[in-house]
Amino acid sequence: MKPIAVFGITGRMGQALIRALQESSSTVFALSGAIASPASARLGQDAAATGAPTGVLITGDVSQGLRGAAVAVDFSVESSVAAHAVACAAAGVPILIGATGLDGQSRAALERAARNVAVLIAPNTSVGVGVASKLVSLAASALGQGFDVEIVEAHHRTKRDAPSGTALALGEAVARARGQTLSEVAVLTCAGTTGPRTPGSIGISSLRAGDIVGDHTVVFASAGERLEITHRATDRLTFARGALRAAEWLVGRPAGLYGMEQVLGL
């Protein structure tokens, strides 16, 4: 069994990873480090909040949590990602970044860490989303700019960032296929007297309600026809299983930046 450390162990995804590790007899990983904020009320407790105990206690000490790990998975918060990447680079531990809402500073820190260890940036670790992203890229390339593109995403009411990292990644897939830069063509709000749609723009809309795990739809629309590519997640275990598959792929990789498309051979 390969030892795996998890940042953000007390959150929804951290707990889903524990369930995924425990549910399958074929997993190649065993939890070795459970890392939370130094201010967490659960420090010193077993990593599993419910169900069978893991035997691993939660720590706020990153160095202790990474000790002996073959790989780390980060589902913490955006503000902690840079420091976690620096720690992994210093310890020689490859890291999968599943946290979303990364800003330019955080991405720059990940690029620096990738000079020393393998860094996989995965705003969505679902295998289905990885395939959907490839389909979106193919559609955008084939349909061209004569089709308007709208991306609609929905998540639970407590999600911190909007649009979701997945929606932005899908938008980037469209923009790249069209030879564009998403930041130059994205329209994140549509209210008031907006006038006619700007040709080549990519609209992104966000919904936050209830306990929605994650829905993403990319709409390609032209006169007389519409193509929709949709992915719906109904259980966080989907992301946890994908994260473990990606972490297994990451172990032993040379230093560099990677994405889910490489994990899936796309």
Secondary structure by P-SEA (a helix, b strand, c coil): cbbbbbcccccaaaaaaaaaaaaccccccccccccccccccccccccccccccccbbbbcccccccccccbbbbcccccaaaaaaaaaaaacbbbbbccccccaaaaaaaaaaaacbbbbbcccccaaaaaaaaaaaaaaaaacccbbbbbbbbbcccccccccaaaaaaaaaaaaaaccccccccccccccccccccccbbbbbbbbcccccbbbbbbbbcccbbbbbbbbbccaaaaaaaaaaaaaaacccccccccccccccc
